[in-house]
Each structure stands twice: as C-alpha cells, then as structure tokens.
Amino acid sequence: WIRPFLLAAPTSTLHAFLCRVCAMLGMGRLFVFLCTALAASAVAESLALAGEELHCIGGRAHVIRYSLEGPPAMDANLGQRVSDLKRVEVALEPAPTRSTECSPGVGGTPSADKQVCFGANQDATCTSAKADIPLPDNIQCKDCFVGASADLYAKVNYSYTKLYDVEVGMHDVYLRTAASADIAEAKAGTPISGSKLLDSNQTIVILDKLVGCPICLHMKIGVRVPAVLDYALHVDGQMEAVAGAEVDVHLGDQAIRWDYIKGWEKINNTTTVLVKPLLSASASGHATLNVDLATSLLVDVDDIIWFRTDAKPALQLKLSPSGSGSPIKKDGQMCIDGDADFTLSHEADLHWSLLVAHEFHHWGPTQDFSWSQKDALHKCEGSSDRDETELIV
C-alpha cells in the first residue's frame, strides 16, 4: 500500500515521514537513511510509456491505447492494478478495419463486419435460440433467447491524486429477444405460471491481459447478461400450438460517463422497437399467454466502474379460432392477438480508490424509455404476410 506514496512524494517529504515513524519506533538515523535511499531509488525507476495494442473480442478487433506512468512491474506475469500506478490514461475502442488480424475468441465467429454477441441461449447468429428450454407441466419454451450485439468500449483517465474522467458503454446495440410456448401438453382449465432463469449470470471475461509492459497494467473487463422469463398460461379446450412473439430493439449507443467537473452524464440514442408474432397451431380452444423477459446487460471495468442496461419486453397474448377483434376466419384456423410493452432503464456505480484519493458515486436506477401498444400483434395460422404485424416506434 505504501508504494504509490513512495513514488509520488518528494524525497524530502519521505525523509521527514520516515524520521517521524522511526523515532516513534526507536529506530536509528541509519535506518532512516537507508529507507530514504530506497524510496528515492523507486522514484528514479518510475517509467512513462505510451502506445497501443490490438485485442480481439470474438473476432472483432479492438485497440487498447494507453499512457502510463509508474514503476516496472515487480512480477511481469501478474502485472499491476490501476491503484499501483502514478498516472493512467487508457482506452479500449473498436477497430473494425483491423478485424482481419483477429483469430476466434470470446463471444462469436470472426468477421470484419459482425459485432460481438452476448446473451442467453442465443445461437451463433445472435438472432435465434440454440435449444428448447423445458418448463414445468410438460411445456417447452421454444425460440426462447436473448441476444445482444454491440461493440464495447471503456476509457479511464486518472493521476495519483485525482480521477479526471471515466466512460464505459456500448456502440450500436441491438437487443433481440423471443419467447414462444409449446402448449400441446398443457392441462385445460389449469392456470400455469412460473419463472425461469435463462442464464446463470456468470461473467463473460472480455478483457484480461497486461498492457504497457514493463509497467504491465492489468486490465480486466467483464460482461453479464442475466435474463429471467416470467410466464402465465391458461388453456381452455384442446390446444396444439406454439405461440409467442419476438422483439427486436435497436438501442443505438448506450454509455455512462463521469468526470470530476460535471459528474454523471448518460449517453444514449433514439430507441426503435419492432415486435412480431410467432404462431403454429391447429385446435379449436382458447388460451391466454403472458410473457415477460427481463434482461440486463452489465459491463464491469474491474475495480473502477460498472454500467447496467435493463430491458423488459412484456407481451399479453390471446389465442382463439377466430382471433380477437379480427374478421371471422374459416373453422379451425387459429389466430394470435396481443398487446406489447417495453421499458428501458439504466444504473451505474463508480468505486475508484487509491491510497490518498477516492471517488464513490452511484447513479440510478433511472427509467428513461417506456413504450406500450394495444393490439400490437396479430397473426392467423396459414395467413399471408399481410396479416402479420410488425410495429416500429
């Protein structure tokens, strides 16, 4: 803990400090001299380095630009945390023109034009489910997934005595979610409800490496995408159906920034929502299906800041032979109709601390987007594309 103090303080200050400590401990002047010489040697060894390094995230090229001031790492394999250095200015930013230099890595397939994909039960395309998810009462959750594609970035700028600014976020975020239930085995007249965690909430390590050696700053950035499916189903009559909806949301840039003058600043773009019904059915009964798929996308810059985006699409669906509020269809033709809601909120926490300085600040949670639409969904089995509803807001 004393090392940053030794590096930042003048030798005269070190001498006075060590004299007082040693006098309290009954130590002699020779010990003080040796300690002061050691501290001065440490200051003399302090380095200043600047440069950039390529880092691949799922085949997507990112560049780490850094300007560091501090001593050489005592262990080049372990590196140093930000709290060990006198000054740090570091940024992780997308570099799409260099993606051909990247090999397969975290989160997806190498491609110069694909963003990094995070999610729960998403396939390699980030647009579909990779597997069915079993639910109680013999119900299968088909097409149930969350896929978020984006380019991550982070920036930190501080000295030994002050945090100047920090920013973390995602460029051009697309959030795709879907949920549909196979209710062929559901018992008629028996309400069914429950919750299902689609993801274990484990951290996906995006960056864990040393940069700027021989100073060797240890940088670590992780992402978590917890997703919870809440459902309620009631079937009346014989029903063989797979019914639900998919929701595609373009969030644009989502980021948070803090600086020592202005404090918090939220960075975001216009949100666009598209909803589409999913239906495959043959029966003569009725059913209601309510689905909420609460999803979070949390980016954590180790020991400094985390930023979370919470999205919650909600669907209230009805299945019937004729379709609620629609023209009468031929016997046996099933229709799905429903309402849709979507809310978006954000939260951030700054927890930067050094020996002589610290910044602890919390922001949010703040809901900054809300959308609701009655009769947003309509589709009849076997109908043309004209009967499908896609709504953009």
C-alpha positions as CSV (number, residue, x, y, z in Angstrom):
1,W,0.0,0.0,0.0
2,I,3.0,2.4,0.6
3,R,4.4,2.0,-2.9
4,P,2.2,4.7,-4.6
5,F,3.1,7.1,-1.8
6,L,6.8,6.5,-2.2
7,L,6.5,7.1,-6.0
8,A,4.5,10.3,-5.7
9,A,6.2,12.1,-2.7
10,P,9.4,14.2,-2.9
11,T,12.4,12.7,-1.2
12,S,12.4,15.5,1.5
13,T,8.8,14.6,2.4
14,L,9.8,10.9,2.5
15,H,12.7,11.7,4.8
16,A,10.6,13.7,7.2
17,F,7.9,11.0,7.2
18,L,10.3,8.2,7.8
19,C,12.1,10.1,10.6
20,R,8.9,10.5,12.5
21,V,8.0,6.9,12.1
22,C,11.4,5.6,13.0
23,A,11.5,8.0,16.0
24,M,8.3,6.5,17.3
25,L,9.7,3.0,16.8
26,G,13.0,3.9,18.4
27,M,15.0,3.2,15.2
28,G,18.2,5.0,14.4
29,R,19.2,7.5,11.7
30,L,21.0,4.8,9.7
31,F,17.7,3.0,9.1
32,V,16.0,6.3,8.1
33,F,18.8,7.0,5.6
34,L,18.6,3.5,4.0
35,C,14.8,3.8,3.7
36,T,15.0,7.2,2.1
37,A,17.6,6.0,-0.3
38,L,15.4,3.0,-1.2
39,A,12.4,5.3,-1.8
40,A,14.5,7.7,-4.0
41,S,15.6,4.6,-6.0
42,A,12.0,3.7,-6.5
43,V,11.2,7.2,-7.8
44,A,14.2,7.0,-10.1
45,E,12.8,3.8,-11.6
46,S,9.4,5.2,-12.5
47,L,8.7,4.9,-16.2
48,A,6.5,6.7,-18.7
49,L,5.1,4.6,-21.5
50,A,2.6,5.3,-24.3
51,G,1.4,3.1,-27.1
52,E,-1.4,0.9,-28.4
53,E,-2.1,-2.9,-28.6
54,L,-4.6,-4.9,-30.6
55,H,-7.1,-7.0,-28.7
56,C,-9.6,-9.4,-30.3
57,I,-13.1,-9.9,-28.9
58,G,-15.0,-12.6,-30.7
59,G,-13.1,-11.9,-33.9
60,R,-13.9,-8.2,-33.6
61,A,-10.8,-6.0,-33.4
62,H,-10.3,-3.5,-30.5
63,V,-7.4,-1.3,-29.9
64,I,-6.1,-0.5,-26.4
65,R,-4.5,2.9,-26.3
66,Y,-2.5,3.7,-23.2
67,S,-0.3,6.3,-21.5
68,L,1.1,5.0,-18.2
69,E,3.5,6.4,-15.6
70,G,4.8,4.2,-12.8
71,P,7.4,1.7,-11.8
72,P,8.2,-1.5,-13.6
73,A,6.1,-4.4,-12.5
74,M,7.7,-6.5,-9.8
75,D,6.2,-9.6,-11.4
76,A,5.7,-9.3,-15.1
77,N,3.3,-12.3,-15.1
78,L,0.9,-10.7,-12.6
79,G,1.3,-7.1,-13.7
80,Q,-0.1,-4.2,-11.6
81,R,-3.5,-2.9,-10.8
82,V,-4.5,0.7,-11.5
83,S,-4.0,1.5,-7.9
84,D,-0.3,0.7,-8.2
85,L,0.5,3.4,-10.8
86,K,1.1,7.1,-10.6
87,R,-0.8,8.0,-13.7
88,V,-3.1,6.1,-16.1
89,E,-4.8,7.0,-19.3
90,V,-6.2,4.0,-21.1
91,A,-9.0,3.4,-23.6
92,L,-10.5,0.3,-25.2
93,E,-12.2,1.1,-28.5
94,P,-13.4,-0.9,-31.6
95,A,-11.1,-1.0,-34.6
96,P,-13.2,-2.7,-37.3
97,T,-10.6,-2.1,-40.0
98,R,-8.2,-4.4,-38.2
99,S,-10.6,-7.3,-37.7
100,T,-8.8,-9.5,-40.3
101,E,-5.9,-9.7,-37.8
102,C,-8.1,-11.4,-35.2
103,S,-8.5,-15.1,-34.6
104,P,-11.5,-16.8,-32.9
105,G,-12.1,-15.6,-29.4
106,V,-14.8,-14.8,-26.9
107,G,-18.4,-14.4,-28.0
108,G,-18.7,-15.3,-31.6
109,T,-17.3,-16.1,-35.1
110,P,-14.5,-14.0,-36.5
111,S,-15.8,-11.4,-39.0
112,A,-14.8,-8.0,-40.0
113,D,-18.4,-6.8,-40.1
114,K,-20.0,-8.6,-37.1
115,Q,-20.4,-7.2,-33.7
116,V,-19.7,-9.1,-30.5
117,C,-22.7,-11.2,-29.4
118,F,-23.7,-11.7,-25.7
119,G,-26.8,-13.3,-24.4
120,A,-28.7,-16.3,-23.0
121,N,-29.4,-19.4,-25.1
122,Q,-28.6,-17.5,-28.3
123,D,-27.1,-19.3,-31.3
124,A,-24.0,-18.2,-33.3
125,T,-26.0,-15.7,-35.4
126,C,-27.3,-13.9,-32.3
127,T,-30.8,-13.9,-33.8
128,S,-32.3,-17.3,-32.7
129,A,-32.4,-19.8,-29.9
130,K,-29.8,-22.6,-29.8
131,A,-32.0,-25.0,-27.9
132,D,-35.5,-25.6,-26.5
133,I,-35.9,-24.9,-22.7
134,P,-38.1,-27.2,-20.7
135,L,-40.6,-25.7,-18.3
136,P,-42.7,-27.4,-15.7
137,D,-46.0,-29.0,-16.6
138,N,-44.7,-30.5,-19.8
139,I,-44.3,-27.1,-21.5
140,Q,-41.5,-26.4,-23.8
141,C,-40.1,-22.9,-24.3
142,K,-39.2,-22.7,-28.0
143,D,-37.4,-19.8,-29.6
144,C,-36.6,-18.5,-26.1
145,F,-33.4,-16.5,-26.1
146,V,-31.8,-13.1,-25.6
147,G,-29.1,-11.9,-28.0
148,A,-27.3,-8.5,-27.7
149,S,-24.8,-7.5,-30.3
150,A,-22.6,-4.4,-29.7
151,D,-19.1,-3.1,-29.7
152,L,-17.8,-2.4,-26.2
153,Y,-15.5,0.4,-25.2
154,A,-14.1,1.9,-22.0
155,K,-11.9,4.9,-21.1
156,V,-10.1,5.8,-17.9
157,N,-8.0,8.9,-17.1
158,Y,-6.5,9.5,-13.6
159,S,-3.4,10.5,-11.7
160,Y,-2.2,9.5,-8.3
161,T,-4.3,12.3,-6.7
162,K,-7.4,12.6,-8.9
163,L,-9.8,10.7,-11.1
164,Y,-10.3,13.0,-14.1
165,D,-12.9,11.1,-16.1
166,V,-14.1,7.6,-16.8
167,E,-16.5,6.3,-19.5
168,V,-17.9,2.9,-20.3
169,G,-20.5,1.7,-22.8
170,M,-21.5,0.0,-26.0
171,H,-21.7,1.3,-29.6
172,D,-24.7,0.4,-31.8
173,V,-26.6,-2.0,-29.5
174,Y,-29.1,-4.4,-31.0
175,L,-31.2,-6.4,-28.5
176,R,-33.1,-9.4,-29.8
177,T,-35.5,-11.4,-27.6
178,A,-38.1,-14.1,-28.3
179,A,-40.3,-16.4,-26.4
180,S,-42.9,-18.9,-27.5
181,A,-44.5,-21.8,-25.7
182,D,-45.4,-25.3,-27.0
183,I,-48.6,-25.9,-25.1
184,A,-49.8,-29.2,-26.6
185,E,-49.3,-31.0,-23.2
186,A,-50.8,-28.2,-21.1
187,K,-53.8,-29.2,-19.0
188,A,-57.0,-27.4,-20.0
189,G,-58.6,-25.3,-17.3
190,T,-55.5,-25.3,-15.0
191,P,-53.6,-22.0,-14.8
192,I,-49.8,-22.4,-15.1
193,S,-47.3,-19.8,-14.1
194,G,-43.6,-19.6,-13.1
195,S,-40.2,-18.1,-13.7
196,K,-37.2,-19.5,-15.5
197,L,-33.6,-18.1,-15.3
198,L,-32.2,-18.3,-18.9
199,D,-28.7,-17.6,-17.9
200,S,-26.5,-18.4,-14.9
201,N,-25.4,-14.8,-14.5
202,Q,-21.8,-15.8,-14.9
203,T,-19.3,-13.1,-16.0
204,I,-18.1,-13.3,-19.6
205,V,-14.5,-12.1,-19.5
206,I,-13.9,-9.8,-22.4
207,L,-10.5,-8.5,-21.5
208,D,-8.0,-9.9,-19.0
209,K,-4.5,-9.0,-20.1
210,L,-1.3,-6.9,-19.3
211,V,-0.7,-3.8,-21.4
212,G,2.2,-1.4,-21.5
213,C,4.9,-3.6,-20.2
214,P,7.4,-3.4,-18.5
215,I,4.9,-1.3,-16.4
216,C,2.4,-4.0,-17.2
217,L,-1.0,-2.6,-16.3
218,H,-3.5,-5.5,-15.6
219,M,-6.8,-4.7,-17.3
220,K,-10.0,-6.7,-16.8
221,I,-13.4,-6.1,-18.3
222,G,-16.4,-8.5,-17.9
223,V,-20.0,-8.7,-19.2
224,R,-23.0,-10.3,-17.6
225,V,-26.4,-10.9,-19.3
226,P,-28.8,-12.3,-16.7
227,A,-32.3,-13.0,-18.2
228,V,-35.4,-14.1,-16.4
229,L,-38.6,-15.4,-18.2
230,D,-41.8,-14.9,-16.3
231,Y,-44.9,-16.7,-17.8
232,A,-48.5,-17.3,-17.1
233,L,-50.6,-19.6,-19.3
234,H,-54.3,-20.7,-19.2
235,V,-55.7,-23.1,-21.8
236,D,-59.4,-23.7,-22.4
237,G,-60.1,-26.7,-24.6
238,Q,-57.8,-28.8,-26.8
239,M,-54.8,-26.9,-28.0
240,E,-51.9,-27.9,-30.1
241,A,-50.0,-24.7,-30.6
242,V,-46.6,-23.0,-30.4
243,A,-47.3,-19.3,-29.8
244,G,-45.4,-16.3,-28.7
245,A,-43.5,-13.3,-30.2
246,E,-40.1,-11.9,-30.9
247,V,-39.0,-8.4,-30.0
248,D,-36.1,-6.6,-31.8
249,V,-34.8,-3.4,-30.2
250,H,-32.2,-1.0,-31.7
251,L,-30.8,0.9,-28.7
252,G,-28.0,2.7,-30.5
253,D,-25.2,3.9,-28.3
254,Q,-25.6,3.2,-24.6
255,A,-22.9,4.6,-22.2
256,I,-22.3,6.4,-19.0
257,R,-19.6,9.0,-18.3
258,W,-18.3,10.6,-15.1
259,D,-15.8,13.5,-14.8
260,Y,-14.7,15.4,-11.8
261,I,-16.3,18.7,-13.0
262,K,-19.7,17.7,-14.4
263,G,-20.3,14.4,-12.6
264,W,-22.6,11.9,-14.3
265,E,-23.6,12.1,-18.0
266,K,-25.8,9.5,-19.7
267,I,-25.1,8.8,-23.4
268,N,-27.9,7.3,-25.5
269,N,-29.7,7.4,-28.8
270,T,-33.3,7.0,-30.1
271,T,-34.7,3.6,-29.3
272,T,-36.5,1.6,-32.0
273,V,-38.8,-1.3,-31.2
274,L,-40.1,-4.0,-33.6
275,V,-42.5,-6.8,-32.5
276,K,-43.6,-9.8,-34.5
277,P,-46.0,-12.7,-33.6
278,L,-44.9,-16.3,-33.7
279,L,-47.7,-18.9,-34.3
280,S,-48.0,-22.5,-35.3
281,A,-51.3,-24.0,-34.3
282,S,-54.3,-26.3,-35.0
283,A,-57.1,-26.6,-32.5
284,S,-60.5,-25.3,-31.5
285,G,-59.8,-24.0,-28.0
286,H,-58.8,-20.7,-26.5
287,A,-55.7,-19.7,-24.5
288,T,-54.0,-16.7,-22.9
289,L,-50.3,-16.4,-22.5
290,N,-48.5,-13.6,-20.7
291,V,-44.7,-13.4,-21.1
292,D,-42.1,-11.0,-19.5
293,L,-38.5,-11.4,-20.4
294,A,-36.4,-9.2,-18.1
295,T,-32.9,-8.8,-19.4
296,S,-29.8,-6.9,-18.1
297,L,-26.6,-6.1,-19.9
298,L,-23.9,-5.3,-17.4
299,V,-20.4,-4.1,-18.3
300,D,-17.9,-4.1,-15.4
301,V,-14.5,-2.4,-15.6
302,D,-12.7,-4.1,-12.8
303,D,-12.2,-2.0,-9.6
304,I,-13.5,1.2,-11.2
305,I,-17.0,1.3,-12.6
306,W,-19.9,-0.8,-13.7
307,F,-22.8,0.2,-16.0
308,R,-26.1,-1.8,-16.5
309,T,-28.8,-1.5,-19.1
310,D,-32.1,-3.2,-18.0
311,A,-34.6,-4.0,-20.7
312,K,-38.0,-5.6,-20.1
313,P,-40.3,-6.6,-23.0
314,A,-43.8,-7.8,-21.9
315,L,-46.4,-9.5,-24.0
316,Q,-50.1,-10.2,-23.3
317,L,-51.3,-12.8,-25.9
318,K,-54.6,-14.4,-26.7
319,L,-55.2,-17.4,-29.0
320,S,-58.6,-18.2,-30.4
321,P,-60.1,-19.9,-33.5
322,S,-61.2,-16.5,-35.0
323,G,-58.7,-14.1,-33.5
324,S,-59.8,-11.5,-31.0
325,G,-61.1,-8.4,-32.8
326,S,-60.3,-9.8,-36.3
327,P,-62.7,-10.9,-39.1
328,I,-64.1,-14.4,-38.7
329,K,-61.8,-16.9,-40.2
330,K,-62.6,-20.4,-41.6
331,D,-63.2,-23.1,-39.0
332,G,-60.2,-24.4,-37.3
333,Q,-57.9,-21.5,-38.2
334,M,-56.1,-20.2,-35.1
335,C,-55.2,-16.6,-34.6
336,I,-53.0,-14.8,-32.1
337,D,-53.5,-11.2,-30.9
338,G,-51.9,-9.3,-28.2
339,D,-50.6,-6.2,-26.5
340,A,-46.9,-5.3,-26.1
341,D,-44.9,-3.2,-23.6
342,F,-41.2,-2.3,-23.4
343,T,-39.3,-0.4,-20.7
344,L,-35.6,0.6,-20.6
345,S,-33.6,1.7,-17.5
346,H,-30.0,2.2,-16.5
347,E,-27.8,2.2,-13.4
348,A,-24.1,2.8,-12.8
349,D,-21.7,2.6,-9.9
350,L,-18.3,4.3,-9.6
351,H,-15.9,2.9,-7.0
352,W,-12.4,4.2,-7.7
353,S,-10.0,4.4,-4.8
354,L,-6.2,5.0,-4.2
355,L,-4.2,5.5,-1.1
356,V,-4.8,9.2,-0.9
357,A,-7.8,9.8,-3.1
358,H,-11.1,8.1,-3.9
359,E,-14.4,8.7,-5.8
360,F,-17.5,6.7,-4.7
361,H,-20.7,7.7,-6.6
362,H,-23.9,5.9,-7.6
363,W,-26.3,6.8,-10.4
364,G,-29.8,5.4,-10.9
365,P,-31.6,3.2,-11.5
366,T,-33.4,5.5,-13.9
367,Q,-36.1,4.5,-16.4
368,D,-35.6,6.6,-19.5
369,F,-37.7,4.9,-22.1
370,S,-41.2,3.4,-21.9
371,W,-43.5,2.1,-24.7
372,S,-46.9,0.4,-24.7
373,Q,-49.2,-0.6,-27.6
374,K,-52.6,-2.1,-27.5
375,D,-53.3,-4.6,-30.3
376,A,-49.7,-4.6,-31.4
377,L,-49.7,-8.2,-32.5
378,H,-52.0,-10.1,-34.9
379,K,-51.4,-13.2,-37.0
380,C,-53.6,-16.2,-38.2
381,E,-52.1,-19.6,-39.0
382,G,-51.8,-20.0,-42.7
383,S,-52.5,-16.3,-43.4
384,S,-50.4,-14.2,-45.8
385,D,-47.7,-11.9,-44.6
386,R,-50.2,-9.0,-44.8
387,D,-51.9,-10.3,-41.7
388,E,-48.6,-10.2,-39.7
389,T,-47.9,-7.2,-37.5
390,E,-44.5,-5.6,-37.3
391,L,-44.6,-2.3,-35.3
392,I,-41.8,0.2,-35.2
393,V,-41.8,3.0,-32.7
